[in-house]
Amino acid sequence: MTNKDRDAARPWWLDEVLYQIYPRSFADTNGDGVGDIPGIIERLDYLQWLGIGGIWLNPVMPSPNADWGYDVADYCDVHPELGTLEDVDRLVEGAAERGIRIIFDIVPNHTSDQHGWFKDALTGRDARYRDYYVWADPSESGGPPNNWISVFGGNAWEWHEPTGQYYLHNFLDAQPDLDWWNEDVRAEFDDILSFWFDRGIAGFRIDVAHALIKDRALRDNLPAADEDHERLKQHGQRQIYNMNRPEVHDILKRWRKICDTYDPQRILIGETFVYELERWVEYYGTGTDELNLAFNFPFALGQLDAEQTKEVVRASEELIPPDAWPVWMVSNHDIGRGLTRMCQNDPDLGRVLMMLVLTLRGTPFVYYGDEIGMPDTKLRRDQLRDPVGLRTFGEVANGRDGCRTPMQWSAQPGAGFTTSEAEPWLPFGEYSAVNVEAQRDDPDSWLNFTRSLIQLRRESEDLRAGGYQEMDSPDGSWVFRRGDNTVVALNLSDEIATVEEIEGTVRASTTGGRIDEHAPGRIDLQPRQGVVVVAR
Ligand code: GLC
């Protein structure tokens, strides 16, 4: 193999920063207050300027929007509010001209109750698509078949009187779970994958990738125990039989085989929402036969704490198979923005977090708006649109809507997102204070800080491909080497930190005024400050 062949064989996503777009909230071109695919096309120049190499779009398929696109009514079309199949083609083409790939979201765990399959399934026990879903008789005592609870709260079983059985919904009752033991369901999804891959979609983010297949005997889940993750304790039970089954790996392997038949190879990114790193790494399989990237929730759900976060990264690095590749994300449309959740909206710490995500070994994800330092938007209950937020408001401030508010492009009425007259589908955040236009020409802005880090990563072999090695550092700080010549030094504490054994030139800094500074073997970091130092 020549060097050139080897470069050509290197998957593109190892070298690129990926960007998540919540399509309803990115850019609205028809003045209905809802973002659309033509809006994303119009902003491709911006994304190219930012330096990203791929976009993950939350679901764009037709949906009654009980769960905002995560209840799919047709897997091979586009929701009319968001655009058309031709718009998707134009998006793929326009993005490719700018070196950007388009990744879709696929929701294989469940469909909408408005999907043709489910509508048919309700017509009788012998219906053609009845067995596409998980149906069960009442338990002996007459209630639901077992004790499973929905991720969104309440019983996971819905009674269907006309046919005298329950159907399973791990999420809303409008999201019936598919039965992945059924070979026909598998074959349907093989075709759905090919449909989009043939249109030039570069890959999929797989919704609840760990949940697809259920225990065949529908055994009861066990109660959560003291040692379990806080979130599991709140939920009440260990999700060991209604998800996280070993057989899910067969499905992911099957999908990986399909991806590998395409050139360039298509990518699979899993929403592997598991709380233990030992479980997380399993979704990489041997490193080459399952997911290409598996989201690391133990990392994303933690606080930004030098000791704890470092420990999660250290353990992740130790556990991940040598041929697999990490992925780092701290914000998304469910868990909220890292700036708010992990940094309590402290902008200095927020930039340190951005530096961390963009300099660890692995593929970084940036959630739309994070590049300008948008925090979660505070909303009143009457402003919420997310069914989960409406159920839990008060327990979880803002629900999931606070991180789904429109992209803040400018200080004009409509925020550059929509027209000045339109009512946006979710309220705006503080767009006069935080927006792209105001930051674009300011060299010290959050936006230019993010962009310069992305550029540095693109230019630096160490940051793209070099190994990760933790170095000794003062309390409250975190210093690691990438490759041979690059050191990332992050001070997460409120004290000045003096970092030793660091020599070279500052190439990136979370605060202005330090670029090109020489570090002669040690460097003082201000509280909540981070730098990238390159030896030569
Ligand atoms: C995933 C999605 C979330 C959705 C859920 C059910 O967790 O990210 O938004 O509500 O699956 O589809």
Boltz pocket constraint, residues with backbone or C-beta under 6 A from the ligand:
constraints:
  - pocket:
      binder: B
      contacts: [[A, 67], [A, 70], [A, 71], [A, 107], [A, 171], [A, 207], [A, 208], [A, 271], [A, 333], [A, 334]]
      max_distance: 6.0
